[in-house]
Amino acid sequence: MIGTTFRAMGTDVAIVTADDPATEATRELFQRVEARCSRFREDSELTAINMAAGDHVELSPFMEKLLAIAAELRDRTGGLVDAGLGGAVAAWGYDRTFEEVVDRDTAPTALLDHPNWHLDGHTLIREPSVAMDLGGIAKGWTCDRAVEQGLAVMVSAGGDVRSADSDTQVEIMDPWDGIAAVVPLGVGALATSSITRRRWQVGETAAHHLIDPRTLAPAVTPVLSASVVAPTAVEAEAGAKAVLLQGADGLAWAATQPWIEGALVVWQDGSVYATTGMEIAA
């Protein structure tokens, strides 16, 4: 087996593959998806969608598939994980690659609209002010494709892990770079969402990339990070965000979701809590 790390989608991607051709194919897969789904590239398909005039946008089969997944996960999470929040994310300062994000003196002054969008067959119907953001969806989906297509045995990309190796274990890091827990994942997927990693200042407020659709502002929650185990990385990604956004109620919600196999949170004081279904290594 070959272990390789490279940069893609604004994060480090670690993969385990059987040989060099599989390594290169996995790298190319990430590059292709990023080229189509980046909201920071002027030539991406997502940028073309966000810049399109009118409220009806025809989609390619690829983009229709990803937005259909986004719509399903929005429903599963009760609207908490919404790909239509690209405008709010940008308004709070994350309007360029994170390495280029700078502090801002004031919070957004314009009234932000709640995203209103849906799919009708091959067409995205949305208010022209709605900007789509597929960062988390695309990242998890690409991890899944790499493993499901047999290119990689394990993929870890910015907190999203998909594995076909029964021996895979995942270290959950706390905000102070300690190990909060070790999860014996095996075959399956795990994702971690955190409000402590990608941060900047907006006036007196510490802003971050996780926008709460109920307030259209960076989430305020006692949970610093949330991790979810699910069948696929794209599901785990959405589940982790939803748990974090629900704060004190997140684990109880996760325990009622049949598609979530386990959930774990790191509290603001460093305490670690998990659902009864979350297996943690001794």
N, C-alpha and C positions, 0 to 999 in steps of 0.2 A: 504494500500500500504506500501511496505517496501523499504526504501532507504539504499543502501549499497555502500561502496567504497572499492576497492582493487587494487593491483598493477598488471599490465599485459602489455606486449608489451612496456616496458620501460616507462610507464606513469601511472597516476592515472585514474582508471575507476570508474565512478559513475553510478549506475543503480537504477531504480525504478521498482519493480516487485510486483506481486500480493501476493506471498507467498514464504516461505523458499525454497521449491523444485525448483521454477523458478529462485530464486537467485542463488542457487548452479548450476543449469543447465547453466545459463548465464556465471558464472565464469568458468565452465568447457569448454564452447565453446571458450572463449578467450584463455584458456590454450592450447587447442588442435590446434587452428590456429597458435598461437605463436610457438608451438613446431614444426610445419611444415614449417613456413615462416620466422623464425628468421635467419638472416645472421650471428649471433654471436654464434649459437649453432652448434657444430661439427656434431651432429646427426640429424640435420633438413633436410627436403627434399630440401629446397632451397640451403643449403650448398652443398648437393650432386650434384645438378644441376650446381652450379657454379664451382665445382671441377671436373666435368666430362671432360674427354678427347674428342677431336674432336669437330666438329662444329654442329653435330646433337645430340640432347638429347631427348629421349622419356619421355613423361610426364604422370603423373597419371591424372585421370579425374579431381581431385581437383585442381591440379596445372595448368592444361590446362584451366580450367574455370577462375582462377585468372589472368593468363597471357593474356587470351583473353580480359578480362576487361581492363587490362593495355594497350594492343594494341589499343583498341577502344578509350580510354581516351587520349592516345598519339596522335591519329588522330584528336580527337575533339579539342585538345589544340594546334594544329599545331606543335607538336613535343616538346612543352615546358615541359610537364610532361612525363618523360621517365623512365620507370622502369629499363632500362639498364645502369643507371648511378652508379651502386653499386661500380664499380672500381674507379670512380672519387671521390665519397664520402669517400671511404677508403683511397685513396691517399692523401687527404687533412687532414686525421687524425681521421676520424670517422670510425675506423676499429675495434671497440670494443663497448660494451655497453657505453652509454653516461657518466655514473658515473665513468667510467675508462678512459675516453678520457683525454689526457694530452696535454699541449702546445708543439709546435714543433718549432725548430729553423729556418727551411727553408721550403719554398713551394716545391711542387713536382718538381723534375728536369727532370724526364722522360716525353717525349711527350705523352700526353694522347690521345687515339683514341676516336673519336665519336662512340657511341654505334651503332652497326649494328646488328639488330635481327628481326626476324619475326616468325610467327607460320605457320606451314604447317600441318593441321590436328592435330594429337597428338604429333607432333614433334616441338621442339624449334630449330630453325636454327640460330646460332649466331657465330660470330668470337670467338675463344677460349679465347680472352682477355676480353670479355664482361662479367661482373658480374651483375646479376639481384638483385634489391633491391625492395622488396614488402612491405616495412614498412607502408607507407601511404595507399596503396591499401588494404592491409590485415586489417588494423585498421578500415578503413571505412566500408569495406565489412562485418566485424564481427559485427559492430554496426548495420548494416542493417539486418543481419541474426537474431540477437537476437530479434529485434522488429518484423520482418516479420514472424518469427516462433512463435510469441506469448509468448516468454519467458520473455521479458521485455517491460514495457510501455515506458521507456525512457532510453537511454544509452548515456553517455558522456565520450569520451575517448581521452584525449590529444588534445582537440580542435574540435573533431568530435562529432556531436550530431545527434542522430536519435530519433524521438519522434512519438508516437501514441496518445499523450495526447493533446487535443485542448488548454489546458491552459499553455503549456510549454513556458517559456520565457528564453532567453539566454542572459547573460551578456557578452558583448565583452570588454575584459580588454585591456587597453593600456600598453605600455612597462614599465610604472611607477606604475603599479598595481592600477591604477584608472579605473573607468568604463567609457569606451569610448562611449558605446551605449547599449541600451537594445532592443533586437529584440523579438517581440511576434511571435515565430516560429510556435506554434501550432503543427499540424500534418505535418511532413516533416523532412528535414535535414538541418544542417548548419555545416560548417567547417571553422576553422580559421588557417591560415598559417602565421608564424612570423619568422623574422630573428633575433629577439632579445633574444630569450629564450635559445636555445642550441648553445652557442658560446665558442670559445677557440682561442688562439693566434697561428698563424703560421708565425714566423718571426715578421715583422712589421704589418702584416695583421690580422684583426679580422675575423676569419673564422666562418662559420656556416654550418648547414646541408643542406641548400637549394642550390643545385648546378644548375647553369645555363647551359643547354646543348649547348648553343651557344659559351660559353667560356670555359666550363669544369672547372670552378672555382666558389667559393661561389658568389651568385648573388649580384650585386651592384645595388641598387634600392632606390629611395626616399621613397618608401612605406615600413613602418616598419611591418605592418601586414595587411592581407586581409582576409575578411570573405565573404563567398558565401552561399546563400540559394538555394537548389536544391531538387529534389524529393528524392534522396538517399544520404547517407553520403559519399559513395565512389565517387559519382559525385561531391558533394560539396567539398571534399578534393582536387580533381584534379582542380576544378575551382578556388579555393582559391590560390593554388600554381601558376596557370597560371596568375591570376590577379596580384599577387605580382611580378612575374618575368617580366611582361610587364611594371611595373612601372607606369609612367605618362599616358600610354595608356591603362592601365588595365581596368578601369571602362568603357571606351568606347567600348572595346572589349567585356566585359561581357554583355553589353546592347544589343549586336547583337546575343548573343547565346540563342537559344530557350530553352535550357535545364537549363539555369541559371535564377532563379526567382528574384534574387537581389544580389547586391554586395556592400561591404563597405570597405573602406581602412582607416588606420591610417597613416597619413603622418609623415615625419621625425620631423616636428615641433609640432606634437601632434594634428594637425587639422584632423577632421573626414569628409570624403566625401562618398557619396553613390549614386548608380544609382537611377533613379526615381522609379524603381520597388521594392526598398528595404524599407519595413515597419519598422519604428523605434518607439518604445514606447515613449510617452511624458514624 
